[in-house]
């Protein structure tokens, strides 16, 4: 599991993730992801198009960082989830805690509303 962070011109971070966010994958990136995304008061658009699996530790990581961002007046938006990842999100109603959209364009539009 890995991720690449890009700062966009509007003070938003775009995070492209790749791999499996299973127990080993979440453990491999949790501290780096939390420090890179959660330590700043910037919105985060998280690209999941290259993530093939998400387990409970990955969900916990997303939820905890999203809560930190919310307390700082920013938000996290997930986009591009593959069908099997989206099914996990739907099962636990993750969209009740973190906005989830299909495309990056939708994620960017969500920031302006």
N, CA, C and O atoms as CSV, one atom per row, in Angstrom:
chain,resi,resn,atom,element,x,y,z
A,1,UNK,N,N,0.845,-1.178,0.000
A,1,UNK,CA,C,0.000,0.000,0.000
A,1,UNK,C,C,0.882,1.230,0.000
A,1,UNK,O,O,1.881,1.296,0.717
A,2,UNK,N,N,0.504,2.204,-0.811
A,2,UNK,CA,C,1.250,3.454,-0.856
A,2,UNK,C,C,0.295,4.586,-1.227
A,2,UNK,O,O,-0.840,4.353,-1.642
A,3,UNK,N,N,0.777,5.806,-1.069
A,3,UNK,CA,C,0.001,6.968,-1.482
A,3,UNK,C,C,0.945,8.073,-1.913
A,3,UNK,O,O,2.104,8.133,-1.502
A,4,UNK,N,N,0.410,8.946,-2.757
A,4,UNK,CA,C,1.155,10.124,-3.202
A,4,UNK,C,C,0.280,11.338,-2.969
A,4,UNK,O,O,-0.886,11.356,-3.365
A,5,UNK,N,N,0.840,12.356,-2.324
A,5,UNK,CA,C,0.099,13.565,-2.006
A,5,UNK,C,C,0.539,14.685,-2.945
A,5,UNK,O,O,1.731,14.918,-3.143
A,6,UNK,N,N,-0.443,15.369,-3.515
A,6,UNK,CA,C,-0.196,16.515,-4.377
A,6,UNK,C,C,-1.000,17.691,-3.838
A,6,UNK,O,O,-2.193,17.557,-3.568
A,7,UNK,N,N,-0.353,18.839,-3.681
A,7,UNK,CA,C,-1.076,20.035,-3.268
A,7,UNK,C,C,-1.671,20.699,-4.494
A,7,UNK,O,O,-0.960,21.015,-5.447
A,8,UNK,N,N,-2.979,20.908,-4.467
A,8,UNK,CA,C,-3.664,21.571,-5.559
A,8,UNK,C,C,-3.630,23.075,-5.330
A,8,UNK,O,O,-3.358,23.532,-4.220
A,9,UNK,N,N,-3.900,23.829,-6.360
A,9,UNK,CA,C,-3.783,25.282,-6.286
A,9,UNK,C,C,-4.780,25.954,-5.352
A,9,UNK,O,O,-4.571,27.105,-4.969
A,10,UNK,N,N,-5.839,25.282,-4.979
A,10,UNK,CA,C,-6.849,25.903,-4.122
A,10,UNK,C,C,-6.686,25.554,-2.645
A,10,UNK,O,O,-7.644,25.654,-1.878
A,11,UNK,N,N,-5.490,25.147,-2.240
A,11,UNK,CA,C,-5.262,24.808,-0.841
A,11,UNK,C,C,-5.845,23.473,-0.438
A,11,UNK,O,O,-6.135,23.241,0.736
A,12,UNK,N,N,-6.019,22.591,-1.413
A,12,UNK,CA,C,-6.554,21.259,-1.174
A,12,UNK,C,C,-5.474,20.236,-1.469
A,12,UNK,O,O,-4.690,20.408,-2.402
A,13,UNK,N,N,-5.428,19.178,-0.684
A,13,UNK,CA,C,-4.519,18.071,-0.960
A,13,UNK,C,C,-5.256,16.989,-1.733
A,13,UNK,O,O,-6.390,16.639,-1.408
A,14,UNK,N,N,-4.596,16.463,-2.762
A,14,UNK,CA,C,-5.109,15.310,-3.508
A,14,UNK,C,C,-4.214,14.135,-3.148
A,14,UNK,O,O,-2.993,14.202,-3.290
A,15,UNK,N,N,-4.828,13.070,-2.686
A,15,UNK,CA,C,-4.073,11.903,-2.243
A,15,UNK,C,C,-4.454,10.717,-3.124
A,15,UNK,O,O,-5.593,10.252,-3.089
A,16,UNK,N,N,-3.502,10.233,-3.910
A,16,UNK,CA,C,-3.732,9.066,-4.771
A,16,UNK,C,C,-3.199,7.835,-4.044
A,16,UNK,O,O,-2.006,7.737,-3.759
A,17,UNK,N,N,-4.094,6.904,-3.750
A,17,UNK,CA,C,-3.713,5.693,-3.028
A,17,UNK,C,C,-3.654,4.528,-4.002
A,17,UNK,O,O,-4.358,4.514,-5.012
A,18,UNK,N,N,-2.803,3.544,-3.690
A,18,UNK,CA,C,-2.726,2.347,-4.526
A,18,UNK,C,C,-2.380,1.137,-3.670
A,18,UNK,O,O,-1.591,1.223,-2.729
A,19,UNK,N,N,-2.985,0.016,-4.015
A,19,UNK,CA,C,-2.725,-1.234,-3.306
A,19,UNK,C,C,-3.923,-1.711,-2.513
A,19,UNK,O,O,-5.063,-1.319,-2.767
A,20,UNK,N,N,-3.636,-2.567,-1.546
A,20,UNK,CA,C,-4.666,-3.126,-0.676
A,20,UNK,C,C,-4.579,-2.461,0.694
A,20,UNK,O,O,-3.521,-2.435,1.322
A,21,UNK,N,N,-5.694,-1.934,1.136
A,21,UNK,CA,C,-5.747,-1.291,2.443
A,21,UNK,C,C,-6.254,-2.317,3.466
A,21,UNK,O,O,-7.222,-2.086,4.191
A,22,UNK,N,N,-5.559,-3.451,3.489
A,22,UNK,CA,C,-5.852,-4.491,4.471
A,22,UNK,C,C,-5.055,-4.183,5.733
A,22,UNK,O,O,-4.513,-3.085,5.857
A,23,UNK,N,N,-4.968,-5.111,6.662
A,23,UNK,CA,C,-4.269,-4.839,7.922
A,23,UNK,C,C,-2.815,-4.436,7.668
A,23,UNK,O,O,-2.340,-3.456,8.242
A,24,UNK,N,N,-2.116,-5.166,6.828
A,24,UNK,CA,C,-0.711,-4.847,6.551
A,24,UNK,C,C,-0.584,-3.519,5.812
A,24,UNK,O,O,0.299,-2.720,6.123
A,25,UNK,N,N,-1.453,-3.276,4.842
A,25,UNK,CA,C,-1.411,-2.025,4.087
A,25,UNK,C,C,-1.721,-0.819,4.944
A,25,UNK,O,O,-1.052,0.209,4.837
A,26,UNK,N,N,-2.729,-0.932,5.794
A,26,UNK,CA,C,-3.090,0.173,6.690
A,26,UNK,C,C,-1.957,0.454,7.667
A,26,UNK,O,O,-1.632,1.611,7.934
A,27,UNK,N,N,-1.362,-0.596,8.194
A,27,UNK,CA,C,-0.255,-0.414,9.128
A,27,UNK,C,C,0.935,0.261,8.438
A,27,UNK,O,O,1.648,1.055,9.052
A,28,UNK,N,N,1.138,-0.059,7.171
A,28,UNK,CA,C,2.276,0.495,6.433
A,28,UNK,C,C,2.149,1.999,6.199
A,28,UNK,O,O,3.159,2.701,6.140
A,29,UNK,N,N,0.918,2.500,6.064
A,29,UNK,CA,C,0.763,3.923,5.721
A,29,UNK,C,C,0.058,4.762,6.773
A,29,UNK,O,O,0.022,5.986,6.647
A,30,UNK,N,N,-0.495,4.156,7.793
A,30,UNK,CA,C,-1.329,4.886,8.756
A,30,UNK,C,C,-0.639,6.136,9.310
A,30,UNK,O,O,-1.206,7.226,9.239
A,31,UNK,N,N,0.540,6.004,9.845
A,31,UNK,CA,C,1.210,7.153,10.455
A,31,UNK,C,C,1.565,8.209,9.411
A,31,UNK,O,O,1.376,9.401,9.652
A,32,UNK,N,N,2.074,7.789,8.263
A,32,UNK,CA,C,2.436,8.751,7.215
A,32,UNK,C,C,1.203,9.460,6.676
A,32,UNK,O,O,1.228,10.674,6.472
A,33,UNK,N,N,0.119,8.713,6.443
A,33,UNK,CA,C,-1.123,9.294,5.930
A,33,UNK,C,C,-1.703,10.278,6.936
A,33,UNK,O,O,-2.098,11.385,6.571
A,34,UNK,N,N,-1.756,9.875,8.199
A,34,UNK,CA,C,-2.302,10.734,9.242
A,34,UNK,C,C,-1.482,12.015,9.374
A,34,UNK,O,O,-2.046,13.100,9.512
A,35,UNK,N,N,-0.161,11.895,9.332
A,35,UNK,CA,C,0.700,13.073,9.441
A,35,UNK,C,C,0.565,13.980,8.220
A,35,UNK,O,O,0.493,15.200,8.363
A,36,UNK,N,N,0.530,13.402,7.035
A,36,UNK,CA,C,0.492,14.205,5.807
A,36,UNK,C,C,-0.864,14.866,5.592
A,36,UNK,O,O,-0.929,16.013,5.150
A,37,UNK,N,N,-1.927,14.167,5.895
A,37,UNK,CA,C,-3.272,14.668,5.604
A,37,UNK,C,C,-3.924,15.294,6.836
A,37,UNK,O,O,-4.526,16.364,6.739
A,38,UNK,N,N,-3.812,14.650,7.972
A,38,UNK,CA,C,-4.503,15.111,9.162
A,38,UNK,C,C,-3.822,16.240,9.910
A,38,UNK,O,O,-4.450,16.898,10.739
A,39,UNK,N,N,-2.550,16.475,9.633
A,39,UNK,CA,C,-1.829,17.495,10.398
A,39,UNK,C,C,-1.995,18.904,9.842
A,39,UNK,O,O,-1.512,19.867,10.437
A,40,UNK,N,N,-2.665,19.026,8.722
A,40,UNK,CA,C,-2.885,20.350,8.126
A,40,UNK,C,C,-4.382,20.606,7.997
A,40,UNK,O,O,-5.168,19.669,7.862
A,41,UNK,N,N,-4.763,21.841,8.037
A,41,UNK,CA,C,-6.183,22.191,7.922
A,41,UNK,C,C,-6.534,22.450,6.462
A,41,UNK,O,O,-6.990,23.534,6.098
A,42,UNK,N,N,-6.311,21.426,5.632
A,42,UNK,CA,C,-6.630,21.521,4.208
A,42,UNK,C,C,-7.601,20.409,3.852
A,42,UNK,O,O,-7.538,19.311,4.406
A,43,UNK,N,N,-8.499,20.705,2.924
A,43,UNK,CA,C,-9.376,19.670,2.414
A,43,UNK,C,C,-8.528,18.578,1.756
A,43,UNK,O,O,-7.442,18.845,1.242
A,44,UNK,N,N,-9.036,17.357,1.779
A,44,UNK,CA,C,-8.327,16.233,1.179
A,44,UNK,C,C,-9.251,15.483,0.234
A,44,UNK,O,O,-10.314,15.010,0.638
A,45,UNK,N,N,-8.846,15.376,-1.020
A,45,UNK,CA,C,-9.540,14.559,-2.004
A,45,UNK,C,C,-8.744,13.261,-2.128
A,45,UNK,O,O,-7.583,13.284,-2.536
A,46,UNK,N,N,-9.355,12.138,-1.780
A,46,UNK,CA,C,-8.644,10.865,-1.739
A,46,UNK,C,C,-9.096,9.996,-2.912
A,46,UNK,O,O,-10.248,9.569,-2.993
A,47,UNK,N,N,-8.148,9.750,-3.818
A,47,UNK,CA,C,-8.383,8.961,-5.028
A,47,UNK,C,C,-8.183,7.481,-4.709
A,47,UNK,O,O,-7.081,7.056,-4.362
A,48,UNK,N,N,-9.250,6.707,-4.827
A,48,UNK,CA,C,-9.208,5.283,-4.501
A,48,UNK,C,C,-9.260,4.394,-5.741
A,48,UNK,O,O,-9.489,3.191,-5.615
A,49,UNK,N,N,-9.058,4.946,-6.919
A,49,UNK,CA,C,-9.196,4.148,-8.148
A,49,UNK,C,C,-8.229,2.973,-8.197
A,49,UNK,O,O,-8.525,1.968,-8.843
A,50,UNK,N,N,-7.090,3.071,-7.538
A,50,UNK,CA,C,-6.091,1.995,-7.550
A,50,UNK,C,C,-6.079,1.180,-6.252
A,50,UNK,O,O,-5.126,0.448,-5.985
A,51,UNK,N,N,-7.140,1.309,-5.449
A,51,UNK,CA,C,-7.247,0.539,-4.205
A,51,UNK,C,C,-8.197,-0.626,-4.460
A,51,UNK,O,O,-9.364,-0.425,-4.797
A,52,UNK,N,N,-7.690,-1.839,-4.297
A,52,UNK,CA,C,-8.480,-3.022,-4.623
A,52,UNK,C,C,-9.217,-3.626,-3.440
A,52,UNK,O,O,-10.106,-4.456,-3.630
A,53,UNK,N,N,-8.864,-3.225,-2.219
A,53,UNK,CA,C,-9.481,-3.825,-1.035
A,53,UNK,C,C,-9.331,-2.874,0.145
A,53,UNK,O,O,-8.297,-2.221,0.285
A,54,UNK,N,N,-10.353,-2.789,0.994
A,54,UNK,CA,C,-10.285,-1.996,2.221
A,54,UNK,C,C,-10.835,-2.844,3.368
A,54,UNK,O,O,-11.945,-3.371,3.296
A,55,UNK,N,N,-10.037,-2.962,4.420
A,55,UNK,CA,C,-10.447,-3.703,5.620
A,55,UNK,C,C,-10.722,-2.719,6.755
A,55,UNK,O,O,-10.614,-1.505,6.580
A,56,UNK,N,N,-11.072,-3.250,7.902
A,56,UNK,CA,C,-11.484,-2.407,9.028
A,56,UNK,C,C,-10.413,-1.410,9.466
A,56,UNK,O,O,-10.755,-0.284,9.829
A,57,UNK,N,N,-9.142,-1.775,9.445
A,57,UNK,CA,C,-8.098,-0.831,9.851
A,57,UNK,C,C,-7.990,0.332,8.863
A,57,UNK,O,O,-7.691,1.456,9.264
A,58,UNK,N,N,-8.227,0.075,7.601
A,58,UNK,CA,C,-8.244,1.145,6.613
A,58,UNK,C,C,-9.429,2.070,6.821
A,58,UNK,O,O,-9.302,3.289,6.702
A,59,UNK,N,N,-10.573,1.497,7.128
A,59,UNK,CA,C,-11.760,2.304,7.415
A,59,UNK,C,C,-11.522,3.179,8.637
A,59,UNK,O,O,-11.870,4.360,8.638
A,60,UNK,N,N,-10.932,2.601,9.672
A,60,UNK,CA,C,-10.626,3.355,10.891
A,60,UNK,C,C,-9.707,4.534,10.583
A,60,UNK,O,O,-9.902,5.634,11.100
A,61,UNK,N,N,-8.707,4.298,9.739
A,61,UNK,CA,C,-7.780,5.365,9.371
A,61,UNK,C,C,-8.520,6.506,8.678
A,61,UNK,O,O,-8.319,7.672,9.018
A,62,UNK,N,N,-9.378,6.177,7.706
A,62,UNK,CA,C,-10.142,7.220,7.011
A,62,UNK,C,C,-11.023,8.001,7.985
A,62,UNK,O,O,-11.052,9.232,7.950
A,63,UNK,N,N,-11.731,7.295,8.844
A,63,UNK,CA,C,-12.655,7.940,9.771
A,63,UNK,C,C,-11.910,8.849,10.743
A,63,UNK,O,O,-12.341,9.975,10.991
A,64,UNK,N,N,-10.801,8.373,11.293
A,64,UNK,CA,C,-10.083,9.193,12.273
A,64,UNK,C,C,-9.481,10.444,11.632
A,64,UNK,O,O,-9.524,11.519,12.231
A,65,UNK,N,N,-8.925,10.324,10.433
A,65,UNK,CA,C,-8.363,11.503,9.767
A,65,UNK,C,C,-9.478,12.454,9.345
A,65,UNK,O,O,-9.319,13.670,9.451
A,66,UNK,N,N,-10.599,11.925,8.872
A,66,UNK,CA,C,-11.727,12.780,8.487
A,66,UNK,C,C,-12.232,13.576,9.687
A,66,UNK,O,O,-12.582,14.748,9.543
A,67,UNK,N,N,-12.274,12.967,10.853
A,67,UNK,CA,C,-12.718,13.665,12.065
A,67,UNK,C,C,-11.742,14.779,12.451
A,67,UNK,O,O,-12.158,15.868,12.847
A,68,UNK,N,N,-10.455,14.499,12.335
A,68,UNK,CA,C,-9.443,15.525,12.636
A,68,UNK,C,C,-9.619,16.704,11.681
A,68,UNK,O,O,-9.613,17.858,12.109
A,69,UNK,N,N,-9.775,16.419,10.407
A,69,UNK,CA,C,-9.955,17.491,9.421
A,69,UNK,C,C,-11.209,18.299,9.722
A,69,UNK,O,O,-11.196,19.528,9.645
A,70,UNK,N,N,-12.279,17.616,10.062
A,70,UNK,CA,C,-13.535,18.307,10.359
A,70,UNK,C,C,-13.365,19.264,11.532
A,70,UNK,O,O,-13.879,20.382,11.491
A,71,UNK,N,N,-12.656,18.847,12.570
A,71,UNK,CA,C,-12.411,19.723,13.718
A,71,UNK,C,C,-11.586,20.946,13.324
A,71,UNK,O,O,-11.654,21.983,13.983
A,72,UNK,N,N,-10.816,20.826,12.261
A,72,UNK,CA,C,-9.976,21.934,11.790
A,72,UNK,C,C,-10.647,22.744,10.687
A,72,UNK,O,O,-10.019,23.610,10.079
A,73,UNK,N,N,-11.928,22.461,10.428
A,73,UNK,CA,C,-12.669,23.224,9.432
A,73,UNK,C,C,-12.434,22.786,7.999
A,73,UNK,O,O,-12.719,23.537,7.066
A,74,UNK,N,N,-11.923,21.591,7.816
A,74,UNK,CA,C,-11.682,21.050,6.473
A,74,UNK,C,C,-12.461,19.743,6.337
A,74,UNK,O,O,-13.082,19.273,7.290
A,75,UNK,N,N,-12.417,19.169,5.142
A,75,UNK,CA,C,-13.125,17.908,4.953
A,75,UNK,C,C,-12.341,16.966,4.052
A,75,UNK,O,O,-11.495,17.382,3.260
A,76,UNK,N,N,-12.651,15.684,4.199
A,76,UNK,CA,C,-12.098,14.647,3.355
A,76,UNK,C,C,-13.217,14.146,2.454
A,76,UNK,O,O,-14.339,13.926,2.909
A,77,UNK,N,N,-12.908,13.969,1.180
A,77,UNK,CA,C,-13.860,13.397,0.237
A,77,UNK,C,C,-13.174,12.241,-0.469
A,77,UNK,O,O,-12.085,12.397,-1.021
A,78,UNK,N,N,-13.816,11.082,-0.450
A,78,UNK,CA,C,-13.296,9.902,-1.136
A,78,UNK,C,C,-13.927,9.814,-2.518
A,78,UNK,O,O,-15.111,10.104,-2.687
A,79,UNK,N,N,-13.129,9.411,-3.510
A,79,UNK,CA,C,-13.695,9.229,-4.849
A,79,UNK,C,C,-13.006,8.093,-5.586
A,79,UNK,O,O,-11.886,7.702,-5.258
A,80,UNK,N,N,-13.702,7.570,-6.592
A,80,UNK,CA,C,-13.133,6.562,-7.476
A,80,UNK,C,C,-13.069,5.158,-6.918
A,80,UNK,O,O,-12.289,4.348,-7.419
A,81,UNK,N,N,-13.848,4.834,-5.908
A,81,UNK,CA,C,-13.787,3.498,-5.304
A,81,UNK,C,C,-14.256,2.428,-6.283
A,81,UNK,O,O,-15.285,2.576,-6.942
A,82,UNK,N,N,-13.483,1.352,-6.367
A,82,UNK,CA,C,-13.878,0.202,-7.172
A,82,UNK,C,C,-15.113,-0.445,-6.553
A,82,UNK,O,O,-15.420,-0.215,-5.383
A,83,UNK,N,N,-15.806,-1.238,-7.325
A,83,UNK,CA,C,-17.079,-1.814,-6.890
A,83,UNK,C,C,-16.963,-2.556,-5.560
A,83,UNK,O,O,-17.783,-2.347,-4.665
A,84,UNK,N,N,-15.956,-3.418,-5.419
A,84,UNK,CA,C,-15.838,-4.200,-4.182
A,84,UNK,C,C,-15.503,-3.316,-2.979
A,84,UNK,O,O,-15.920,-3.618,-1.861
A,85,UNK,N,N,-14.762,-2.242,-3.191
A,85,UNK,CA,C,-14.475,-1.294,-2.107
A,85,UNK,C,C,-15.738,-0.521,-1.764
A,85,UNK,O,O,-16.036,-0.299,-0.591
A,86,UNK,N,N,-16.476,-0.115,-2.777
A,86,UNK,CA,C,-17.715,0.632,-2.557
A,86,UNK,C,C,-18.732,-0.206,-1.785
A,86,UNK,O,O,-19.489,0.326,-0.973
A,87,UNK,N,N,-18.750,-1.498,-2.035
A,87,UNK,CA,C,-19.663,-2.375,-1.303
A,87,UNK,C,C,-19.357,-2.375,0.197
A,87,UNK,O,O,-20.273,-2.401,1.020
A,88,UNK,N,N,-18.080,-2.347,0.547
A,88,UNK,CA,C,-17.689,-2.266,1.959
A,88,UNK,C,C,-18.163,-0.942,2.545
A,88,UNK,O,O,-18.718,-0.907,3.643
A,89,UNK,N,N,-17.945,0.147,1.811
A,89,UNK,CA,C,-18.375,1.466,2.283
A,89,UNK,C,C,-19.882,1.501,2.501
A,89,UNK,O,O,-20.355,2.048,3.498
A,90,UNK,N,N,-20.639,0.917,1.571
A,90,UNK,CA,C,-22.097,0.907,1.687
A,90,UNK,C,C,-22.556,0.059,2.866
A,90,UNK,O,O,-23.513,0.417,3.553
A,91,UNK,N,N,-21.883,-1.061,3.103
A,91,UNK,CA,C,-22.252,-1.956,4.195
A,91,UNK,C,C,-22.176,-1.257,5.544
A,91,UNK,O,O,-23.028,-1.472,6.406
A,92,UNK,N,N,-21.165,-0.428,5.728
A,92,UNK,CA,C,-21.018,0.252,7.024
A,92,UNK,C,C,-21.547,1.682,7.000
A,92,UNK,O,O,-21.397,2.411,7.980
A,93,UNK,N,N,-22.163,2.091,5.893
A,93,UNK,CA,C,-22.709,3.446,5.738
A,93,UNK,C,C,-21.636,4.509,5.965
A,93,UNK,O,O,-21.871,5.503,6.653
A,94,UNK,N,N,-20.456,4.290,5.380
A,94,UNK,CA,C,-19.359,5.240,5.539
A,94,UNK,C,C,-19.726,6.614,4.993
A,94,UNK,O,O,-19.213,7.628,5.468
A,95,UNK,N,N,-20.607,6.654,4.004
A,95,UNK,CA,C,-21.004,7.945,3.423
A,95,UNK,C,C,-21.753,8.827,4.413
A,95,UNK,O,O,-21.947,10.015,4.154
A,96,UNK,N,N,-22.176,8.269,5.540
A,96,UNK,CA,C,-22.801,9.071,6.594
A,96,UNK,C,C,-21.753,9.866,7.378
A,96,UNK,O,O,-22.082,10.830,8.068
A,97,UNK,N,N,-20.483,9.450,7.262
A,97,UNK,CA,C,-19.396,10.112,7.976
A,97,UNK,C,C,-18.448,10.872,7.046
A,97,UNK,O,O,-17.924,11.927,7.404
A,98,UNK,N,N,-18.237,10.325,5.856
A,98,UNK,CA,C,-17.300,10.897,4.889
A,98,UNK,C,C,-17.988,10.938,3.533
A,98,UNK,O,O,-18.524,9.921,3.094
A,99,UNK,N,N,-17.990,12.083,2.857
A,99,UNK,CA,C,-18.578,12.125,1.518
A,99,UNK,C,C,-17.832,11.181,0.564
A,99,UNK,O,O,-16.602,11.139,0.546
A,100,UNK,N,N,-18.600,10.430,-0.223
A,100,UNK,CA,C,-18.027,9.505,-1.201
A,100,UNK,C,C,-18.705,9.782,-2.539
A,100,UNK,O,O,-19.931,9.736,-2.644
A,101,UNK,N,N,-17.904,10.066,-3.553
A,101,UNK,CA,C,-18.430,10.348,-4.889
A,101,UNK,C,C,-17.689,9.495,-5.905
A,101,UNK,O,O,-16.686,8.857,-5.584
A,102,UNK,N,N,-18.194,9.491,-7.134
A,102,UNK,CA,C,-17.630,8.618,-8.166
A,102,UNK,C,C,-16.368,9.174,-8.811
A,102,UNK,O,O,-15.439,8.419,-9.096
A,103,UNK,N,N,-16.322,10.479,-9.045
A,103,UNK,CA,C,-15.223,11.047,-9.823
A,103,UNK,C,C,-14.527,12.194,-9.095
A,103,UNK,O,O,-15.051,12.758,-8.135
A,104,UNK,N,N,-13.343,12.516,-9.579
A,104,UNK,CA,C,-12.615,13.650,-9.007
A,104,UNK,C,C,-13.349,14.958,-9.262
A,104,UNK,O,O,-13.350,15.848,-8.412
A,105,UNK,N,N,-13.971,15.077,-10.422
A,105,UNK,CA,C,-14.737,16.293,-10.729
A,105,UNK,C,C,-15.863,16.485,-9.710
A,105,UNK,O,O,-16.105,17.602,-9.252
A,106,UNK,N,N,-16.545,15.402,-9.359
A,106,UNK,CA,C,-17.603,15.486,-8.351
A,106,UNK,C,C,-17.028,15.848,-6.982
A,106,UNK,O,O,-17.641,16.600,-6.225
A,107,UNK,N,N,-15.858,15.315,-6.672
A,107,UNK,CA,C,-15.224,15.621,-5.393
A,107,UNK,C,C,-14.859,17.098,-5.321
A,107,UNK,O,O,-15.083,17.749,-4.301
A,108,UNK,N,N,-14.299,17.621,-6.400
A,108,UNK,CA,C,-13.941,19.038,-6.437
A,108,UNK,C,C,-15.187,19.923,-6.332
A,108,UNK,O,O,-15.176,20.947,-5.648
A,109,UNK,N,N,-16.253,19.517,-7.015
A,109,UNK,CA,C,-17.500,20.288,-6.960
A,109,UNK,C,C,-18.069,20.269,-5.554
A,109,UNK,O,O,-18.662,21.256,-5.120
A,110,UNK,N,N,-17.905,19.180,-4.841
A,110,UNK,CA,C,-18.417,19.036,-3.485
A,110,UNK,C,C,-17.750,20.026,-2.524
A,110,UNK,O,O,-18.349,20.435,-1.530
A,111,UNK,N,N,-16.498,20.407,-2.833
A,111,UNK,CA,C,-15.791,21.367,-1.988
A,111,UNK,C,C,-16.368,22.759,-2.084
A,111,UNK,O,O,-16.242,23.546,-1.146
A,112,UNK,N,N,-16.990,23.074,-3.186
A,112,UNK,CA,C,-17.506,24.427,-3.386
A,112,UNK,C,C,-18.909,24.598,-2.854
A,112,UNK,O,O,-19.447,25.705,-2.873
A,113,UNK,N,N,-19.525,23.501,-2.369
A,113,UNK,CA,C,-20.893,23.602,-1.857
A,113,UNK,C,C,-20.924,23.701,-0.359
A,113,UNK,O,O,-22.000,23.793,0.232
